[in-house]
Every structure is written in structure tokens, then in C-alpha cells.
């Protein structure tokens, strides 16, 4: 899915689609299709690779996305196991069953058997409360600056299983300094994205793993670096950007927010969590950076437990 903000024309008169990230993609109808104008009435993402749906009124499965050729009928309260979403030529989403047949995705006809909900309390930590009062929904736009020269290696399960939070440990660098250094030294280490108070810059394709937290972490997670900032306002805005980006990635890959645990489960990890629970690294970021800034600017503490509350807020919205 791409949100399109307009059409622009090339020098030779070919239309291009302008995305909300201010990048361009083809407008060729062989490659893209506009979505149904009543998309809110349909399921068009799935919370997991195999999602159970219950039938609300009699439906059929079909051999084609146009829903023209019926195969079987499903009565009310029947259960469907859905493994994907496919789109009709007219831009309407369909549910793809494990039998490789298509069923309507209309919410009046079917619904997910269980809806994942997450809770949040932004008043529990003074920093989250400050962000709530000043910066909610004022996150930076995710800027795509993909470096095509970076390695493209697959995750162990073909897609990410969560997100790792890092910080650069460099008190004097800028986000652009960090990106340049990483691109010049990617054979040693690189992450997918850099975040500060005013930017979220994605430089490595998140469909492929990065090298930032040791073998076990690299095989599992999207990873981003926070660049050190030096004011109360900047620290709050950076955490706001980091939480939004984390929730965005979890949504993108059908994951639900949960804190890292010693059994290797969880979708929201610090580099310290990876070192403690998965091994392959001895780093403990972003603990010291968060603790120092939280004490200096807010006279409190900030931990992954605080961070996931902010992640949950954006995820739920």
C-alpha cells in the first residue's frame, strides 16, 4: 500500500505517482491499481500470516479476484483461514484462503475471529505525558533514502519479527554524519534507519536484514539508531519519532507490540535486550542515553517499559 498525494509528469510527458514521502513510483496500470474508494469497509491487511475469519452472512469462495466463478458456499459462523490479501483489477481487496481461493473482504460479510488490542497509559511516565501534551501526531515524515549498494540478505523467517532500538553513543555527530559514516563502513555494521528529533531517514530496505546487533538479532529484527540530541524538547521529539517508527514497522509486517523477554519472544527490543537474551553482542544501548537525558531534562527515568506505552499508542491509532 502506498499513499499517493498527487501526479507529476516527467520531462517526456509520462505521469508519475507522487507518494506521501515525496518520492515517485510508476503510474503504469500493469504495476499499480487505485484502491476502492470505500476501503474502510474492507479488510486489506492481516495481523498474522494465517488469520481466522468468521462468516457473518453466507459467502462463497471463488477462483478469481473478480468473484465471478464460485466454488463453495460458507454459512453463517463458518470459520475461514486466510493467508493473504489480493487485489482485484478494480482495486478491491479479497481474502486469499489456504486453498488458494478468494473470498470477499467486506466487513459486513466477514470479520476477524479475534481482534488484537493493545493498551497504553501515557500519564504513567512524565516524558510520555509531556509528549502527549506537545507532540502527539507531530512526528517526522519517514524519508526514504535507500542505499542500493547495501547487502540484501533474508531474515531467518523471511520477514522481520520485531524492532531493535539503538543509539549511536556519539555526543557530537549529526544524523547526516552518522548516515555517511555507516554507508562508508557498512561491511562492519549498518542499520535500517536513523532517527533524531526532526528526521526519520530509512537508508536500508527493511525487507532485508541489517548488521547492527549480532547474528541472532540481525536475523530477526528491523533496527534503527537514535542520534544523540541535547535539549528537553529535542529528546521528547526524538522519542516520539522513535515510537511512531516502531509502531509503523510493526504494522507494516503484521506484528503486535510486546516487550522482549528472556525466552526470545517479543517484538520491541533494545540492543541491551538482544545482548542479554539472545547474545552475540555486549552493547547496552539505549539505556545510558535514555537514563541520562530523562534525569537531566525531566528528573525521571525512561525505560523500554515506558517506550512501549508510546509505541502502543501509535499502534492502536
C-alpha positions in Angstrom: 0.0 0.0 0.0 1.2 3.5 -0.9 -0.5 6.7 -0.1 -0.4 8.9 -3.2 -0.5 12.7 -2.8 -0.5 13.7 -6.4 0.6 13.1 -10.0 3.7 14.6 -11.5 5.0 14.5 -15.1 8.4 13.5 -16.4 10.2 15.7 -18.9 9.0 13.5 -21.8 5.3 13.7 -20.6 4.9 10.4 -18.6 2.8 10.6 -15.5 4.3 9.5 -12.2 2.6 9.0 -8.8 3.9 11.2 -6.0 3.9 9.4 -2.7 3.4 10.9 0.7 7.2 10.5 1.3 7.8 12.8 -1.7 9.2 10.0 -3.8 7.9 8.8 -7.1 6.6 5.4 -8.4 5.3 4.3 -11.7 1.7 5.1 -12.7 1.6 2.2 -15.2 -1.6 0.3 -14.7 0.3 -3.0 -15.3 2.1 -2.4 -12.0 -0.3 -0.4 -9.7 -4.0 -0.1 -9.2 -6.0 2.5 -7.3 -7.8 1.2 -4.3 -11.5 1.0 -3.8 -12.9 4.4 -2.7 -14.7 2.6 0.2 -11.6 0.9 1.5 -12.6 1.4 5.1 -15.4 -1.1 4.6 -12.9 -3.9 3.8 -10.0 -5.8 5.4 -6.9 -5.0 3.5 -4.2 -6.0 6.0 -3.8 -9.1 8.1 -2.5 -9.2 11.7 -0.6 -12.5 11.0 0.3 -14.8 8.2 -2.7 -17.1 9.0 -5.7 -15.2 10.3 -9.0 -16.8 11.3 -12.2 -15.1 10.0 -15.8 -15.8 10.9 -18.6 -15.6 8.4 -21.4 -13.1 9.2 -23.7 -13.9 6.3 -23.5 -16.5 3.6 -20.5 -16.1 1.3 -18.7 -18.1 -1.4 -15.1 -18.7 -2.3 -14.1 -18.1 -6.0 -11.3 -19.0 -8.3 -10.8 -15.4 -9.4 -10.4 -12.0 -7.7 -13.4 -10.6 -9.7 -15.5 -13.1 -7.7 -17.2 -14.4 -10.9 -16.7 -18.1 -10.6 -18.0 -19.8 -7.4 -16.6 -22.9 -5.8 -18.1 -23.5 -2.4 -20.6 -21.8 0.0 -19.9 -20.9 3.6 -22.8 -20.4 6.0 -23.0 -18.0 9.0 -20.5 -18.7 11.8 -18.3 -20.8 9.5 -14.5 -20.2 10.0 -12.1 -19.3 7.2 -8.3 -19.5 7.5 -6.9 -16.6 5.4 -3.2 -16.4 4.4 -3.1 -13.2 2.4 -4.8 -10.3 0.7 -5.0 -10.0 -3.1 -6.5 -7.1 -5.1 -9.0 -7.2 -8.0 -8.3 -5.3 -11.2 -10.7 -2.6 -9.9 -8.7 -2.2 -6.7 -10.9 -4.1 -4.2 -9.1 -6.3 -1.6 -10.0 -10.0 -1.5 -9.2 -12.6 1.2 -6.9 -15.4 -0.1 -7.7 -18.7 1.6 -5.3 -21.5 2.4 -6.9 -23.3 -0.5 -5.8 -20.5 -2.8 -9.4 -19.3 -3.4 -10.8 -15.8 -3.0 -13.5 -14.6 -0.6 -14.9 -11.2 -0.1 -13.1 -8.9 2.4 -16.2 -6.9 3.0 -16.6 -6.3 6.8 -20.3 -6.7 6.5 -19.8 -10.3 5.4 -16.8 -11.5 7.4 -14.8 -10.4 10.5 -11.6 -11.5 12.2 -12.3 -14.0 14.9 -10.2 -12.1 17.5 -9.1 -8.6 17.3 -5.7 -7.7 18.7 -5.9 -4.8 21.1 -3.0 -3.0 22.9 -3.3 -0.8 26.0 -1.3 2.3 26.8 -1.0 4.8 29.6 0.8 8.0 28.6 0.4 9.5 32.0 2.4 6.8 33.7 5.8 8.4 32.8 6.4 12.2 32.8 8.2 12.2 29.5 5.3 10.4 27.7 2.9 12.8 29.4 5.0 15.7 28.1 5.0 14.2 24.6 1.2 13.6 24.8 0.7 17.3 25.6 3.0 18.7 23.0 4.0 16.3 20.2 1.4 13.5 19.5 0.8 13.2 15.8 3.7 15.7 15.2 6.2 13.0 14.2 8.5 13.4 11.3 7.7 12.0 7.9 9.6 8.8 7.1 12.1 9.8 4.4 13.2 7.1 2.0 16.9 7.3 1.1 17.6 3.7 0.3 21.3 2.9 -0.5 21.1 0.2 -3.2 24.6 -0.9 -2.5 23.8 -2.3 0.9 23.6 -6.1 1.2 20.3 -7.8 0.7 20.2 -10.9 2.9 17.0 -12.6 4.1 15.7 -12.8 7.6 15.6 -16.3 9.2 11.8 -16.4 8.7 11.7 -14.3 5.5 10.4 -11.2 7.3 11.2 -9.2 10.4 10.0 -10.4 13.8 10.3 -7.1 15.6 12.3 -3.9 16.0 15.5 -3.1 17.8 16.2 0.3 19.3 19.8 1.6 19.3 21.6 4.9 20.0 24.8 6.0 18.4 26.8 6.8 21.6 28.4 9.7 19.7 27.6 13.0 21.5 28.8 15.3 18.7 27.5 13.8 15.5 24.5 14.7 13.3 22.1 12.3 11.6 23.8 13.0 8.2 27.3 12.4 9.7 26.0 9.0 11.0 24.5 8.0 7.7 27.6 8.9 5.8 29.8 7.0 8.2 27.6 3.9 8.1 27.4 3.9 4.3 31.2 4.1 4.2 31.6 1.3 6.7 28.6 -0.9 6.1 30.8 -4.1 6.0 31.4 -3.6 9.7 27.8 -2.7 10.7 24.7 -0.9 9.4 21.1 -0.4 10.5 17.9 0.3 8.5 17.0 3.7 9.7 18.3 6.8 11.7 16.1 8.9 13.9 16.6 12.3 15.6 14.2 15.0 16.7 13.5 16.2 13.2 14.1 13.2 10.9 13.3 9.5 10.3 15.6 8.5 7.5 15.4 5.0 6.1 18.6 4.0 4.3 18.3 0.2 4.1 15.4 -1.8 2.8 13.6 -3.3 5.8 12.6 -6.4 3.8 16.3 -7.4 4.2 18.3 -7.8 7.4 20.9 -5.4 8.7 24.1 -5.9 10.7 23.7 -4.0 14.0 23.1 -6.3 17.0 24.9 -9.6 16.5 23.9 -12.6 14.4 20.8 -13.6 16.4 19.4 -10.1 16.5 20.3 -9.4 12.8 18.4 -12.5 11.7 15.2 -11.3 13.4 14.7 -7.5 13.6 14.4 -4.2 11.8 17.0 -1.9 13.5 17.2 1.8 13.9 19.7 4.2 15.5 18.8 7.3 17.6 21.3 10.1 17.1 22.1 11.9 20.4 20.2 15.2 20.9 20.8 17.8 23.6 17.7 19.5 24.9 14.4 18.7 26.6 12.4 19.4 23.5 14.7 17.5 21.1 14.8 14.4 23.4 11.0 14.3 23.6 10.6 14.8 19.9 13.1 12.1 19.1 11.3 9.6 21.4 8.1 10.5 19.7 9.6 9.8 16.3 11.2 6.5 17.5 7.8 5.3 18.9 5.9 6.2 15.7 8.5 4.5 13.5 8.5 1.4 15.7 4.7 1.2 15.5 4.8 1.8 11.8 7.2 -1.1 11.2 5.1 -3.5 13.4 2.0 -2.6 11.4 3.8 -3.0 8.1 4.8 -6.6 8.9 1.6 -7.7 10.8 3.3 -7.7 14.2 1.8 -6.8 17.6 3.8 -4.7 20.2 5.2 -6.8 23.1 8.4 -6.3 25.1 11.4 -8.5 24.7 11.6 -11.4 27.1 14.2 -13.9 28.1 12.6 -16.7 26.1 13.3 -14.8 22.9 9.8 -13.7 22.4 8.6 -10.1 21.9 8.6 -7.6 19.1 10.1 -4.4 20.8 13.7 -4.8 21.8 16.6 -2.6 23.0 20.1 -3.5 21.9 20.6 -4.3 25.6 17.7 -6.8 25.4 19.4 -8.5 22.5 22.7 -8.8 24.3 21.0 -10.2 27.4 18.5 -12.6 25.9 20.0 -13.6 22.5 23.7 -13.0 22.9 26.2 -12.1 20.1 26.7 -8.6 21.5 27.7 -6.9 24.7 26.1 -3.5 24.0 23.6 -2.0 26.5 22.1 0.9 24.5 20.0 2.9 24.7 19.9 2.6 28.5 22.5 5.1 29.5 21.4 7.7 26.9 17.8 7.5 28.0 18.6 7.4 31.7 20.9 10.5 31.5 18.5 12.6 29.4 15.5 11.6 31.4 17.2 12.6 34.6 18.7 15.8 33.2 15.6 17.2 31.4 12.7 15.6 33.3 14.1 14.4 36.6 12.7 11.0 36.0 13.7 7.7 34.3 12.8 6.3 30.9 12.9 2.5 30.1 11.6 0.1 27.4 8.5 -0.3 29.6 7.9 3.5 29.2 8.7 3.4 25.5 6.3 0.6 24.6 3.5 2.7 26.1 4.1 5.3 23.4 4.5 2.6 20.8 1.2 1.1 21.8 -0.5 4.5 21.5 0.6 4.9 17.9 -0.1 1.3 17.0 -3.6 1.5 18.3 -4.3 4.6 16.4 
